[in-house]
Amino acid sequence: MLAVESKHHIKLQMYGTGLDLVQATLRREYPGMKFSYDTKEDSDDDYIDSEDSEIMKEIAARMTPGDHLVIRRENKGWTQKELSEKTGIAIPNISLIEAGKRPIGARTAKKLAAALGCDVGDFIA
């Protein structure tokens, strides 16, 4: 997902499954948020990187390690079963982690990061 901010609005380019849920959640939490199909196209010079956006920092701060896992897994197009097969982590444990009902230990975080090709820090609270 590419996210940039302009005049305290975020312009998102989102791909993958679950976009309706993400958009509905963002609209509920940030009623003034506009999506690219809501506004005219602006030049890239009108935006800042998401890393510099206070709103994006606030959204990221609310995300749990389980949220990161769901996003990473779905971006790969994998089911919980496929992730289980690639990591050796039992499906019920993956489900509990994603639901925020089970913490992610260092060993598990390393397995997940290796399989998903991301930073171990995404899974450490």
N, C-alpha and C positions, 0 to 999 in steps of 0.2 A: 504494500500500500504506500503510495506517495502522498504525503500531506504537507501542505504549506499554508502559511497564514498571510492574510492581507486585511489590513484595517480590522483586526480582531475577528476575522472570519477565517475559516480553514477551508482550503480547496483540497478535496480528496479525489484521488484516482484509485479506486478499489477494484480488485479482481478476486475471483474465487467464490466459494460458497458462503452463504450466510450474510450477504450484503444487506438484505432487507432488515435483518435483525440489528446489524451494526448501525445502519442509518436511523432506524427507529430509536435506538438507544441514544445515539448522539443527539438527535432532534429533541428527545425528552430532557436530556441533561443540559443541553445548550440550545435553547429555543431559537436563538438568532443565527444558528449555523446555516450556511447556504451550501448546496451541493452544485457541482459543475453544471448540471442540467437546469439549475435554478437561475443561473446568472449568465451574462454574456462572457465570452472568452476574453481574458486579460493576457497581457504579455507576461512572460516569466519574470521580468524585472519588477513586477508589481508584488511579488511574493517573497517570503523569507523561508529558509529551510525549517523543517519541522523541529529540528534540534534546538532552534532558537525561539520556538513558540511556547509561550507560557501556558496556553491552553493544552497543547500536546504534552507538555511536562506534567500537567495536572492529570490528564487522562492516563498517562503511563504510570503515574504514582498510584492510581487506583487499581491497576492490573495486578492480579495475583500470579504466582508461578503457574498455577493451573490454567489461568487464562492464556498465558504465553504458550503453554503446551498445546492447548486446543488450537490456537492460531497457527503455530508451527506445523502441527500434524495436518490440519485441514489445508494449509497452503501447499503441502506435499501431495494432497489428494489421498492421504492414507486413512484407513479405518483404524480403530483402536486395535483390532486384531492384527493388522499389518504392522503397526508400530510394535506390538507385543512380539511378533515374529522377528523383527529386526533388532530388538533390544534384549529379549529374554525376560522382560517384565510382564508379569501376569496381567491379563486384560482387566480383571476386577481392580487391581492396583492402579492401572492407568485411569480407569473410570473414577476411582476415588480421588486421585490426584487432580484430575480435571475438574471435579466437583468441589475441590477445596476441602475435602474431608480427610486427606492424608498428606502429610508433609513430604517434601522431596529431599531425601538424603543426598550427601555428596556423591556416593557411588552411583545412585540412580540418576542424578543430574548429569554425571559424566556420560552415562550410557545414552541418555536422551539427546544430549548435545551432539555426541558423535553420530548418532543415527540421523538426526535432523539437520546437521551441518550448521549449528549455531553456537553461541557462546554459553558456557556453563552458567554464567551469571544470570541468564534469563530464568533459570529455575531455582535460584537461591533467594529466599525472602530476606 
